[in-house]
Amino acid sequence: MGIARARVGIVGDFQPKNPTHRFTNDALGHLGLDCEWVPTEALEGDTEERLAPYDGVWIAPASPYRSMDGALAAIRHARERGVPLVGT
């Protein structure tokens, strides 16, 4: 049986042509982490339910966020629940 890999929710609005977004995926992959982008608009509702599957939260670099409220909700969620958080 293998070791479970940590799951990281990348909060931001992924843009394939944005090199910083591509580099973020590469960096987390090299670290052996499973990552998934979470659109900021998806966090305007039930932030806790949307972020529950993740062991940590990364606030994506190089984003004008579609929803600043969603990005701030993710940060608040992580801080209030002791979820590891990286902001760039």
Rosetta constraint file for C-alpha pairs under 8 A:
AtomPair CA 5 CA 32 HARMONIC 6.88 0.50
AtomPair CA 5 CA 33 HARMONIC 5.82 0.50
AtomPair CA 5 CA 34 HARMONIC 6.39 0.50
AtomPair CA 6 CA 32 HARMONIC 7.99 0.50
AtomPair CA 6 CA 33 HARMONIC 5.41 0.50
AtomPair CA 6 CA 34 HARMONIC 6.14 0.50
AtomPair CA 6 CA 54 HARMONIC 7.69 0.50
AtomPair CA 6 CA 55 HARMONIC 6.02 0.50
AtomPair CA 6 CA 56 HARMONIC 7.90 0.50
AtomPair CA 7 CA 33 HARMONIC 6.03 0.50
AtomPair CA 7 CA 34 HARMONIC 4.73 0.50
AtomPair CA 7 CA 35 HARMONIC 5.62 0.50
AtomPair CA 7 CA 36 HARMONIC 7.88 0.50
AtomPair CA 7 CA 53 HARMONIC 7.45 0.50
AtomPair CA 7 CA 54 HARMONIC 4.98 0.50
AtomPair CA 7 CA 55 HARMONIC 5.29 0.50
AtomPair CA 7 CA 56 HARMONIC 6.72 0.50
AtomPair CA 8 CA 33 HARMONIC 6.92 0.50
AtomPair CA 8 CA 34 HARMONIC 6.18 0.50
AtomPair CA 8 CA 35 HARMONIC 4.69 0.50
AtomPair CA 8 CA 36 HARMONIC 6.55 0.50
AtomPair CA 8 CA 54 HARMONIC 5.25 0.50
AtomPair CA 8 CA 55 HARMONIC 5.87 0.50
AtomPair CA 8 CA 56 HARMONIC 4.88 0.50
AtomPair CA 8 CA 57 HARMONIC 5.51 0.50
AtomPair CA 8 CA 58 HARMONIC 6.82 0.50
AtomPair CA 9 CA 35 HARMONIC 5.83 0.50
AtomPair CA 9 CA 36 HARMONIC 5.26 0.50
AtomPair CA 9 CA 37 HARMONIC 5.91 0.50
AtomPair CA 9 CA 38 HARMONIC 6.15 0.50
AtomPair CA 9 CA 51 HARMONIC 6.98 0.50
AtomPair CA 9 CA 54 HARMONIC 5.69 0.50
AtomPair CA 9 CA 55 HARMONIC 7.90 0.50
AtomPair CA 9 CA 56 HARMONIC 6.41 0.50
AtomPair CA 9 CA 57 HARMONIC 4.90 0.50
AtomPair CA 9 CA 58 HARMONIC 6.18 0.50
AtomPair CA 10 CA 35 HARMONIC 6.74 0.50
AtomPair CA 10 CA 36 HARMONIC 5.89 0.50
AtomPair CA 10 CA 37 HARMONIC 4.57 0.50
AtomPair CA 10 CA 38 HARMONIC 5.72 0.50
AtomPair CA 10 CA 57 HARMONIC 5.97 0.50
AtomPair CA 10 CA 58 HARMONIC 4.72 0.50
AtomPair CA 10 CA 59 HARMONIC 5.89 0.50
AtomPair CA 10 CA 60 HARMONIC 5.92 0.50
AtomPair CA 11 CA 37 HARMONIC 5.98 0.50
AtomPair CA 11 CA 38 HARMONIC 4.88 0.50
AtomPair CA 11 CA 39 HARMONIC 6.14 0.50
AtomPair CA 11 CA 40 HARMONIC 6.20 0.50
AtomPair CA 11 CA 57 HARMONIC 7.01 0.50
AtomPair CA 11 CA 58 HARMONIC 6.06 0.50
AtomPair CA 11 CA 59 HARMONIC 4.90 0.50
AtomPair CA 11 CA 60 HARMONIC 5.59 0.50
AtomPair CA 11 CA 71 HARMONIC 6.61 0.50
AtomPair CA 11 CA 74 HARMONIC 7.39 0.50
AtomPair CA 12 CA 37 HARMONIC 6.59 0.50
AtomPair CA 12 CA 38 HARMONIC 6.10 0.50
AtomPair CA 12 CA 39 HARMONIC 5.26 0.50
AtomPair CA 12 CA 40 HARMONIC 5.51 0.50
AtomPair CA 12 CA 59 HARMONIC 6.57 0.50
AtomPair CA 12 CA 60 HARMONIC 5.18 0.50
AtomPair CA 12 CA 61 HARMONIC 7.93 0.50
AtomPair CA 12 CA 63 HARMONIC 6.52 0.50
AtomPair CA 12 CA 65 HARMONIC 6.29 0.50
AtomPair CA 12 CA 71 HARMONIC 7.27 0.50
AtomPair CA 13 CA 37 HARMONIC 7.39 0.50
AtomPair CA 13 CA 38 HARMONIC 7.24 0.50
AtomPair CA 13 CA 39 HARMONIC 4.95 0.50
AtomPair CA 13 CA 40 HARMONIC 6.36 0.50
AtomPair CA 13 CA 63 HARMONIC 6.85 0.50
AtomPair CA 13 CA 65 HARMONIC 6.29 0.50
AtomPair CA 13 CA 66 HARMONIC 6.91 0.50
AtomPair CA 14 CA 18 HARMONIC 7.99 0.50
AtomPair CA 14 CA 21 HARMONIC 6.46 0.50
AtomPair CA 14 CA 37 HARMONIC 6.70 0.50
AtomPair CA 14 CA 39 HARMONIC 7.42 0.50
AtomPair CA 15 CA 21 HARMONIC 6.74 0.50
AtomPair CA 16 CA 21 HARMONIC 7.04 0.50
AtomPair CA 16 CA 22 HARMONIC 6.72 0.50
AtomPair CA 17 CA 22 HARMONIC 7.92 0.50
AtomPair CA 18 CA 22 HARMONIC 6.64 0.50
AtomPair CA 18 CA 62 HARMONIC 7.96 0.50
AtomPair CA 19 CA 23 HARMONIC 6.04 0.50
AtomPair CA 20 CA 24 HARMONIC 6.12 0.50
AtomPair CA 20 CA 61 HARMONIC 6.82 0.50
AtomPair CA 20 CA 62 HARMONIC 6.36 0.50
AtomPair CA 21 CA 25 HARMONIC 6.58 0.50
AtomPair CA 21 CA 60 HARMONIC 7.41 0.50
AtomPair CA 21 CA 61 HARMONIC 7.17 0.50
AtomPair CA 21 CA 62 HARMONIC 7.31 0.50
AtomPair CA 22 CA 26 HARMONIC 6.37 0.50
AtomPair CA 23 CA 27 HARMONIC 5.99 0.50
AtomPair CA 24 CA 28 HARMONIC 6.25 0.50
AtomPair CA 24 CA 60 HARMONIC 7.81 0.50
AtomPair CA 25 CA 29 HARMONIC 6.07 0.50
AtomPair CA 25 CA 35 HARMONIC 7.37 0.50
AtomPair CA 26 CA 30 HARMONIC 6.16 0.50
AtomPair CA 27 CA 31 HARMONIC 6.46 0.50
AtomPair CA 28 CA 32 HARMONIC 6.56 0.50
AtomPair CA 28 CA 33 HARMONIC 5.53 0.50
AtomPair CA 28 CA 34 HARMONIC 7.41 0.50
AtomPair CA 28 CA 35 HARMONIC 7.04 0.50
AtomPair CA 29 CA 33 HARMONIC 5.53 0.50
AtomPair CA 29 CA 34 HARMONIC 6.81 0.50
AtomPair CA 29 CA 35 HARMONIC 7.66 0.50
AtomPair CA 38 CA 42 HARMONIC 7.00 0.50
AtomPair CA 38 CA 43 HARMONIC 7.89 0.50
AtomPair CA 39 CA 43 HARMONIC 7.16 0.50
AtomPair CA 40 CA 44 HARMONIC 7.22 0.50
AtomPair CA 40 CA 65 HARMONIC 6.62 0.50
AtomPair CA 40 CA 66 HARMONIC 6.32 0.50
AtomPair CA 40 CA 67 HARMONIC 5.26 0.50
AtomPair CA 40 CA 68 HARMONIC 7.19 0.50
AtomPair CA 40 CA 69 HARMONIC 7.79 0.50
AtomPair CA 40 CA 70 HARMONIC 4.68 0.50
AtomPair CA 40 CA 71 HARMONIC 5.48 0.50
AtomPair CA 41 CA 66 HARMONIC 6.48 0.50
AtomPair CA 41 CA 67 HARMONIC 5.29 0.50
AtomPair CA 41 CA 70 HARMONIC 5.71 0.50
AtomPair CA 42 CA 47 HARMONIC 7.81 0.50
AtomPair CA 42 CA 50 HARMONIC 7.57 0.50
AtomPair CA 42 CA 70 HARMONIC 7.07 0.50
AtomPair CA 43 CA 47 HARMONIC 4.83 0.50
AtomPair CA 43 CA 50 HARMONIC 6.82 0.50
AtomPair CA 43 CA 70 HARMONIC 4.57 0.50
AtomPair CA 43 CA 71 HARMONIC 7.22 0.50
AtomPair CA 43 CA 73 HARMONIC 6.74 0.50
AtomPair CA 43 CA 74 HARMONIC 6.90 0.50
AtomPair CA 44 CA 67 HARMONIC 7.71 0.50
AtomPair CA 44 CA 69 HARMONIC 6.53 0.50
AtomPair CA 44 CA 70 HARMONIC 4.74 0.50
AtomPair CA 44 CA 73 HARMONIC 7.21 0.50
AtomPair CA 46 CA 50 HARMONIC 6.33 0.50
AtomPair CA 47 CA 51 HARMONIC 6.07 0.50
AtomPair CA 47 CA 70 HARMONIC 7.97 0.50
AtomPair CA 47 CA 73 HARMONIC 6.68 0.50
AtomPair CA 47 CA 74 HARMONIC 6.60 0.50
AtomPair CA 47 CA 77 HARMONIC 7.17 0.50
AtomPair CA 48 CA 52 HARMONIC 5.80 0.50
AtomPair CA 48 CA 77 HARMONIC 6.80 0.50
AtomPair CA 51 CA 74 HARMONIC 7.76 0.50
AtomPair CA 55 CA 83 HARMONIC 6.86 0.50
AtomPair CA 55 CA 84 HARMONIC 7.24 0.50
AtomPair CA 56 CA 78 HARMONIC 7.88 0.50
AtomPair CA 56 CA 83 HARMONIC 5.66 0.50
AtomPair CA 56 CA 84 HARMONIC 4.73 0.50
AtomPair CA 56 CA 85 HARMONIC 5.89 0.50
AtomPair CA 57 CA 74 HARMONIC 7.79 0.50
AtomPair CA 57 CA 78 HARMONIC 7.09 0.50
AtomPair CA 57 CA 83 HARMONIC 7.22 0.50
AtomPair CA 57 CA 84 HARMONIC 6.28 0.50
AtomPair CA 57 CA 85 HARMONIC 4.86 0.50
AtomPair CA 57 CA 86 HARMONIC 6.40 0.50
AtomPair CA 58 CA 85 HARMONIC 5.79 0.50
AtomPair CA 58 CA 86 HARMONIC 4.73 0.50
AtomPair CA 58 CA 87 HARMONIC 5.93 0.50
AtomPair CA 58 CA 88 HARMONIC 7.97 0.50
AtomPair CA 59 CA 71 HARMONIC 7.48 0.50
AtomPair CA 59 CA 75 HARMONIC 7.87 0.50
AtomPair CA 59 CA 85 HARMONIC 7.63 0.50
AtomPair CA 59 CA 86 HARMONIC 6.14 0.50
AtomPair CA 59 CA 87 HARMONIC 4.72 0.50
AtomPair CA 59 CA 88 HARMONIC 6.37 0.50
AtomPair CA 60 CA 87 HARMONIC 7.06 0.50
AtomPair CA 60 CA 88 HARMONIC 6.56 0.50
AtomPair CA 61 CA 87 HARMONIC 7.74 0.50
AtomPair CA 61 CA 88 HARMONIC 5.34 0.50
AtomPair CA 65 CA 71 HARMONIC 7.35 0.50
AtomPair CA 67 CA 71 HARMONIC 6.52 0.50
AtomPair CA 68 CA 72 HARMONIC 6.11 0.50
AtomPair CA 69 CA 73 HARMONIC 6.03 0.50
AtomPair CA 70 CA 74 HARMONIC 6.35 0.50
AtomPair CA 71 CA 75 HARMONIC 6.51 0.50
AtomPair CA 72 CA 76 HARMONIC 6.12 0.50
AtomPair CA 73 CA 77 HARMONIC 5.98 0.50
AtomPair CA 74 CA 78 HARMONIC 6.25 0.50
AtomPair CA 75 CA 79 HARMONIC 6.19 0.50
AtomPair CA 75 CA 85 HARMONIC 7.46 0.50
AtomPair CA 76 CA 80 HARMONIC 5.98 0.50
AtomPair CA 77 CA 81 HARMONIC 6.13 0.50
AtomPair CA 77 CA 83 HARMONIC 7.83 0.50
AtomPair CA 78 CA 82 HARMONIC 5.77 0.50
AtomPair CA 78 CA 83 HARMONIC 4.55 0.50
AtomPair CA 78 CA 84 HARMONIC 6.66 0.50
AtomPair CA 78 CA 85 HARMONIC 6.30 0.50
AtomPair CA 79 CA 83 HARMONIC 6.46 0.50
AtomPair CA 79 CA 85 HARMONIC 7.59 0.50
